[in-house]
Amino acid sequence: MKSVLTVFWKEIRENLRDRRTVMNTLLTGPLFAPLVFVLIINAAVTRELDKAELPLDVPVVGAEHAPNLIAALKQQNFRIKDAPADPERAVREQDADLVLRIPPDYGDAWRKGESAQVELIFDASQRDAQGSVSRLQRALEGYGQRAGALRLIARGLTPDLIRPLAVASRDQSTAQNRSSALFGMLPYFFILGGFIGGMALAIDTTAGERERQSLEPLLVNPVARGRILAGKLGATSLFAFVTVLLSIVAFSIAGQFLPTEKLGMSLDIGVRFAALTLFVMLPLVLLLATLQTLAAAFAKSFREAQTYLSLLMFVPVIPTLMLSVFPLKTQTWMYAVPLMGQQVAIMRFLRGDVVTPQQLGLCFACTAVAALVFYLITARIYGSERLAISA
């Protein structure tokens, strides 16, 4: 154990001497992601809220054919504008989010009590225009429903005749549950933080020392190579774990500046969330550190190791993409899959859902077993003469 601690403190001291790397690992990374996340969310939410509350410009073709409709739209905070000469082209080229076209026969159909058609021209592929389109569609549908009800009343009929079925919605979600739709990427940030936090040290302790020709003198010491590896992995895991911790703290602070109340959501990143997240992340940090060290052991230079680990960085993306593309119901077996288990568990913590002790134990144990397996494989590589000869 003494030899393991000796190697552990050696790697810690050497990494702390590189202040630029430490700053990037422990400060820039954990702080940059929450800052960018808050800025993007705030900008997007503010823009959409402004579109929902501020007057909306609506270019209209044939406004003179439906004066009552135009007056109703004006009362609902729509500003009627002259339409461009070619509405379809204006929408395609994003000169206008939408255009409302009222045909000349609108008035005749309305007076006859028939359905009067209007055309809403928009481009569904333009995400920026979706809020404006939805707002105008709701206004037009509401106007049509009110007019239909008045027509029935004028004929001595109740408007309920055209509504034989009334649906009462009972939303079972809570404000914290709804936050998962907006903050579903947080588990990925924590997992990626654990990967990035240990990457620099994993490369330097193996490929870096090999390139500097300081690895062979270390390996010729009368100490089992498994203990040397354990010390290196301990240092790498420590930096990765601290990065995860700082990421959680940074997101908990950044969450206070998000307009969650305006969206009917709640983001609760407190002590309980942090403790549970760190618990499930601990074996994953060890697994990622082992995988990084194993990949670096096959590299003969620092640059080559960076290439390998850059490719390995795509591994944490896999469960995130799978759960995004295939939103499966959470099942117990998912906790047994490393990376996926952490993704599912952290998401449930975020939603405020219950995760049983058995599921937590399964997540921790299976990831720890995977980390042990890859540690034994890495120890075998460290025990081979190839590692020293290549140095």
Secondary structure by P-SEA (a helix, b strand, c coil): caaaaaaaaaaaaaaaaaaaaaaaaccaaaaaaaaaaaaaaaaaaaaaaaaaccbbbbbbccccccaaaaaaaaaabbbbbbbcccaaaaaaaccccbbbbbccaaaaaaaaccbbbbbbbbbcccccaaaaaaaaaaaaaaaaaaaaaaaaaaacccccccccbbbbbbbcccccccccccccaaaaaaaaaaaaaaaaaaaaacaaaaaacaaaaaaaccccaaaaaaaaaaaaaaaaaaaaaaaaaaaaaaaaacccccccbbbbbcaaaaaaaaaaaaaaaaaaaaaaaaaaaacccaaaaaaaaaaaccccaaaaaaaaaccccccccccccaaaaaaaaaaaaaacccccaaaaaaaaaaaaaaaaaaaaaaaaaaacccccccc
